[in-house]
Amino acid sequence: MADHAALGFDPAPGNPAAVLALTKKLSASANSLGEASRVVKALVSHSSSWEGEAATAFRASLSQDLPRYLGSAHTSLAEAARRLTGWHDTLVAHRALAARYESQAAAAKTPEALSDARRLAHELASEHSTAARGVAQTLNAAVDRLAPKEPGFLASVWHKIVDDPGDALSNASAILGFLGAGVALACPPVGLAIMLVGSGLSLAALATHTADPKFRKSLSDGFTKGQFDADFWKSSVTLIGDSAGMVPGLASVASGAKAGTAAARAAIAAAPEGSALAGLAPGATAFRQSAWTTGETLQQVDSPLTSWAMQSSTQTARDRVGVAVAGTGALTAGLDYAPENETVENGSTAVDGTRGVLDDAPSAVKKSSRVWSVLHP
């Protein structure tokens, strides 16, 4: 304020030397990013003679997002440096005017002369403020383009679903299995319906996973090359979970199909014309009733471990333990959509694997045996 005592304010605040120093740093950074972008592109183009999985992965990692991010950052920093250079020149000119108006105000002999100097200073302050806001907006826009923004939670979940539909189906099945087990405590028919839908999703997940070359490769590399890494164990646990989860739905459909086919054939044989349409309604009715009855039967089948450990407990207590076990599956399924964390991912695989070996797989075997005895008495 001492430098503008006559005006009473600084019409053009700013430090041209600091702006110039920042401009030089931004220009140097932009040049470095531009050189890095050129090096990456050269690496990609000169690696064409390198063959194999490692070469493919190398080129894929460099040719996708990295060059685009480097180019975007280079462009943004170069634009910021250019705008700051212009702002430096504007700031120098505005401060020169501010010094002139301060001199006029200090030399004013009349109130009118002082008022004129201050009026010009206020006009300069308004122009200076507008120019500063424009530069700030430009710099903010440049910063926004420096690097990719992290997607929001819903966008992140959607990307994971699209990128790995097999895991998405497995996760949905686990969550529905937990919801079905919980709802079944209060309303068994609704709980059964939810669990059968979840079982259908497990079947779809199994089909999707086994059709995925990467999934099959992670398993085959473990047995053929001894690569028992995290991918192998995760794929193995997923395979167990999908296979066990599909059993109730597949068994119910198989039971319904057998009963429906028998009822349809009997109705056709009894019909005077022997028309296939005569068996449609009886077959559909028998299918529905048998499938639902089989589902209800399997719903009551406890895990062998639970049956052994809680043989003296009530059925209600066993059911609650079943809900708790299903809840661990829903929890690990939900964690799959959390930000990537190797420790959490490995922990989820360990939990799912333990549950699969101690509960899911033995239960699936027991349920399959029960259905087999019904289908082949």
N, C-alpha and C positions, 0 to 999 in steps of 0.2 A: 504493500500500500504506500510505502514511503516513496517509491519510484513514480507514483501517480497521485501525488498529494493534491495537485491542482484539479485534476478530474474527479478524484474521489473513488476511483475504481480502475481495474485493469481491463481495457476493452478487448485485448487479444492475449489471454493467458496461454502459456505453453513454453516449452524449452526446445528450440530448434536443434541444438547440439544433441540432445537426448534422442530426438526423432531421427536425426541423421545416423546416429550410432545404431539404433534399432533397424533402420532401413538397410544398413550394410550387413547386419547379422541375418536378416531375412533373405537378402539376396544371396548370401553365401549358402544358407540352408537350401534355398531353392535350387541353386546350382548343384549342390551335393545330391539332392533327390533326383534331379534330372540325370546326373551321371549314373546313379544307382539304377534308375529305370532302364537306361541304355545297356548297362552291364547285364541286368536280368534278361532282357530281350536277346542279347548276344549269347548268353548261356543256353537259352532255349533253342536258338537257331543252330548253335554249334554242337548240340548234344544229339543231333539226328543219327549219328553213327553209333551211339551208345544204345544197346538193346537189352531187353529183359524187363522183369517186373520193377526193379529199382529205377531203371531209366524211365519207364512209363510213369511211375509215381512221382519222380523228380520233375519231369516235364509238366505233369498235371498240376503239381503244387505251384510251379512258377508261372504257368501260362494262364491260370484262372484269375485269382483275385489280386495277387501281389503286384503285377505290373499296372493294373488299373488303379490300385490304391496309391502307388508311387507316383503315377502320372497325375492323379488328382491332387495329391499333396504338392507336387512341384508347381502345377498351374496355380493353385491357391496361394502358395507362398510368393510366387513371382508376381501375382496380381496384387497381393498385400504390399510387397515392396514397392511396386510401381505407384500405388495409391499413396503410400507414405512419403514417397519422393515428392509427389505433387503437393501433399499436405505440408511438407517441410518448406517448399517454396512459398506456399500460401501463408504459412505462419510467419516466415521472415518478412514478407510484404506487409502483413497485418500489424506486426510489431513495429515496423518502421512507421506506419501511419499512426499507431498509438503513441509513439514517441513524439511525432509531429504535433498531434492534438494536445498532448501534455504540455509541450513547449508553448503552444498557442494559449492554452488556458493559463499557464504560469505568467505569460507576458501580457495577458488581457488587462486593459486599463479601465474598461467599463463593464457593467453587468451584462450588457448585450453581447460583447465580445466573448466573455466567459461562457455565456449561454450557448453561443454558436459553437464554440469548441466542444462543449459537453454534448451538444446535439449530434455533432459529427461522430463523437466517440461512441455514443449510444447506437448510432446506425452501424458503425463498425462492429460493435459488440454483437449486434443482431446477425450481421452477415457472418461473423466469425463463428458464432454458435451454430448457425445453419450448416456451414461448411464442416464443422467438427462432427456434427451428428451424421452427416453424409459419409464421412470417412469411417466413423465408428460402425455404421451399418454395413459398409463394404467389408471391413475387417471381420465383423461377426459372421458374415456370409462366407468369407474365405475360411474361417476357422471351422465352420460347419462342414466344409467339404474336405478338410484335411484328412479325415479318417472315417470309416464306416460307423454309423451309429449302431449301438447295441439294440437289437430288436426288443420290443416289449414282451411281457410274459406270454400273452396269448399268441403273438406272432412267433415266438420261440417254440411254443408247443405245436403250433400248426406246422412249422418247418420240420420238426422232428417227426410228426405224423406222416408228412409227405415224403420225407427222406427215407423213412423206414416203416412202411405200412405193416410189415409182419410184427414188429415189436409193438406197434400201436394196437393191433388186434389182440396180442397177448396181454398187454396192459389193460385193455378194456375188459377182457375176459376175467382177469384177476379181480378187478374192481367190482364187476357184476357178481362174481362168485361170492365176494364178501357181503355185498348188499343183499344178495339172495339168501345167504345163510342167516343174516341178521333179521331180515323180514320174515323168514320162515319161523322164527321163534314166536311171532305174534299171529302170522297168517300163512300157514304152510303152503296153500295153493299158489298164492302170489309169489312167495319165495321160490317155489319150484319153477314157476314160469321164468323168473329172472335168471335162475341158475341154468336152465335149459338154453336160454339165449346166450348166456356166457359160454356154455359148452360149445354151442355152434360157432362162436367167435374163436374158440380154441382150435376147432377144426379148420377154420379159415386161416388162422395164424400158422398152423402146421403146414398147410398147403403153400402158403406164401413164403414161409421160411425155406422149405425144402426146394422151392423153385428158384431160390436166390443163389446164384453161383458163389457169391462171397461167403454165404452161410455154409454151404456145402464144403467149400475149400477150407474154412477154418476148422471144420471137423476132420476132414481127410488129412490135412497137414499134421494134425496131432497124431494120428495113427500111422501115417506113412513116413513122416519126417521127424516125429518126436517133438513137434512144436506145441508143447502143452502150455501155451501162453494164456493171457487173460481172454483173448477172443475165443480160444478153444473151450475154456470152461464156461464162458457166458453162453456160447452156442449150445453146449451140452446141456446146461441147466434149462435153457429155453426149450430145447427139444423134449426134455422130460416133462416140463410144465405143460407144453402144448399137447403132448400125447396123453398125459393124465387128464387134462382138462376136457378133452373131447369125448372121453369114455361115456359119461352119462347121456349126452345128447345122441351120440352115435348108437349107443345101446337102445335107447328109447325108440329111435327111428327104426332100428333093425327089428325090434320086437313088434312095433306097430306095423311094419311092412309084412312081417310073417302073418300076423293075425288078419290084416286087411286083405292080403292075397287069398288066404284060406276062405274068408267070408265072401269075397267076391266070386271065387270059383263055385262055392256052394250055391250062391244066389243065381249064377248063370246056369248051373246045371238044373236048378229047380224051375227056371223060367221056361214057359212053353216054347217061346221062339229061340231060346238059347242066346239072346242078344248080350253083347258085352256091356251094354249100358245098364242092364239089369243088375249087374254087380257093383256099379259105381257107388251108389248110396250106402249099401251094406259094408262095402270095403272101406269107404272113408270113415264110417262110424266105428268099425272095428279097429282101424288104424289109430284113430284118435284115442279111443278108450284104452287100448293096449299100450300105446306109447306113454300115455299119462300114468297108467298104473305102474309101468316099469320105472318111470321117473320117480314116482312116490316111493317105490320099493328101494331104489338106489339112494334116495334121500335119507333113508333110515340106516344105511350101511355106515358104520363107524370105521375110522381108521384102525387097523390092527393094533398099532401102538397105543392109541387112545383106549381101545377096548381092554387091553392088558393093564395099562396103568390106572384106569378108572373103573375096574370091574365091579367094585363095590359102590360106585357112585350112581346117582340117578341119571336118567336119560336127559333131563334138563341140564344137568351139570356138564354132561358130555357134549350136548349141543352147543353150550356156551364156549367150551374149549374149542370146538370146531369153528365157531365164529372168530375166536381170537386167532387161530391158526390162519384162517382165510384173511384176517385183517393184516397179517404180516405181508401177504402177497399183494394186497391193495396198497400197503405203504411203500413197498419197493417199486410197485408200478408207478405210483405218484412221484417218487424220487427220480424216476427216469426222465421226468420233464423239468427237473431242477437244473440250475447251471452246472455245467460239466465239472466233475470233481472225481479224480481217479480213486481216491479213498472211499468215497460214497459208493461209486459204481462197483468197486471190488467187494465192499461190504454187502451191498444188495445181492450180488451174485452168490456170496457165501450164505446169506440168509435163505435165498431161494433154493440153493443147492441142498442145504440142510433140510429144509421143509420138503423138497422133492424126494429126497432119499428116505426120510423118516415117515412122511405122511402121504404126499401125493401119489408116488409110485405104488406103495403097498395098498393104498385105498383103491387105486385104479385096477390093480390086479384082483383085489377082492370083489370089486363091483363087476369086473369082466367075468369072473368065475360064476357069480350069482346069475348074471344074464345068460351065460352059456348053458347053465343047468336048466334054465327056463326054455331056451330056444331048442335045446337038444336033450330032452328028458330021457 
